[in-house]
Amino acid sequence: MKLEIRIVKLGKLFLAATVLGGITIRGQSASEQGDAVRNLLWKLAGRDGDDDARVAVELALEGTDLSAEMERPLLTDGAAS
């Protein structure tokens, strides 16, 4: 699995974000770039209980992209809508 982290400057703060399994995950903003990356990794490690981050890591490990899955035809009961 490859992890690409983007760092965005927000005024005097930095925000680190990544996309895993088709889900964008961002860490808490910080005054230093290194702290912003550590905040993102903390979230990806599941330390703050963020369900999106946990699901994103699991999807990435399985090689599944949620955005691609969302484009598949919907399952229906066959009734006309």
C-alpha positions as CSV (number, residue, x, y, z in Angstrom):
1,M,0.0,0.0,0.0
2,K,1.3,3.4,-0.9
3,L,0.5,6.4,1.3
4,E,0.5,9.8,-0.4
5,I,0.2,12.7,2.1
6,R,-0.6,16.3,0.9
7,I,0.2,19.2,3.2
8,V,-2.0,22.3,2.7
9,K,-1.2,25.7,4.3
10,L,-4.2,27.4,5.9
11,G,-3.1,30.8,7.0
12,K,-0.5,30.1,9.7
13,L,-1.6,26.5,10.1
14,F,-0.9,23.3,8.1
15,L,-3.3,20.5,7.3
16,A,-2.1,17.0,6.2
17,A,-4.5,14.8,4.2
18,T,-4.5,11.6,2.2
19,V,-7.0,9.5,0.2
20,L,-7.2,5.9,1.1
21,G,-9.8,3.5,-0.3
22,G,-11.5,6.4,-2.0
23,I,-12.0,8.3,1.3
24,T,-10.3,11.6,2.0
25,I,-8.9,11.6,5.6
26,R,-7.4,14.7,7.2
27,G,-5.6,15.2,10.4
28,Q,-6.0,18.0,12.9
29,S,-4.4,21.3,11.8
30,A,-1.1,22.3,13.4
31,S,1.3,25.2,13.4
32,E,4.2,23.0,12.1
33,Q,4.1,20.7,9.0
34,G,5.6,17.8,10.9
35,D,2.9,18.0,13.6
36,A,0.2,18.1,10.9
37,V,1.6,14.9,9.4
38,R,1.8,13.3,12.9
39,N,-1.9,14.3,13.5
40,L,-2.9,12.6,10.3
41,L,-1.0,9.4,11.2
42,W,-2.5,9.5,14.7
43,K,-6.0,9.5,13.0
44,L,-5.0,6.7,10.6
45,A,-3.7,4.7,13.6
46,G,-7.3,4.8,15.0
47,R,-6.3,6.7,18.1
48,D,-9.2,9.1,18.0
49,G,-11.9,6.5,17.1
50,D,-12.7,8.1,13.6
51,D,-14.7,5.4,11.8
52,D,-14.0,7.0,8.4
53,A,-10.2,6.6,9.0
54,R,-10.6,3.0,10.1
55,V,-12.7,2.1,7.1
56,A,-10.4,3.9,4.7
57,V,-7.4,2.0,6.0
58,E,-9.3,-1.4,5.7
59,L,-10.4,-0.5,2.2
60,A,-6.9,0.4,1.1
61,L,-5.5,-2.8,2.6
62,E,-8.1,-4.8,0.6
63,G,-7.3,-2.8,-2.5
64,T,-10.9,-1.6,-2.7
65,D,-11.8,2.0,-3.8
66,L,-15.1,3.1,-2.2
67,S,-15.6,5.8,-4.9
68,A,-15.5,3.1,-7.6
69,E,-17.9,0.9,-5.6
70,M,-20.4,3.8,-5.4
71,E,-20.5,4.0,-9.2
72,R,-21.8,0.4,-9.6
73,P,-25.5,-0.1,-10.3
74,L,-27.8,0.1,-7.3
75,L,-29.3,-3.0,-5.9
76,T,-33.1,-2.8,-5.9
77,D,-36.0,-5.1,-5.1
78,G,-37.0,-5.0,-8.8
79,A,-40.0,-2.7,-8.2
80,A,-40.4,0.2,-10.6
81,S,-39.5,3.5,-9.1
